[in-house]
């Protein structure tokens, strides 16, 4: 288990402590659990942004579809 020392503004700290206490209760380790959850969520969001950027880059590339590229949607579904 790691230890991180951070500085955040007083209002953010107050809101975080209050919310963590309301959600998890004031049991031992509640701030650590809430902080871990917040960091994991932040990481997931950044990873999803990266995946979305890669997907958009792929969509922006021109792809050759061979014979299919000249067919209309109706022609494709009639096959």
Secondary structure as GFF3:
##gff-version 3
##sequence-region A 1 79
A	DSSP	alpha_helix	10	24	.	.	.	ID=ss1
A	DSSP	alpha_helix	30	60	.	.	.	ID=ss2
A	DSSP	three_ten_helix	66	70	.	.	.	ID=ss3
A	DSSP	alpha_helix	73	78	.	.	.	ID=ss4
###
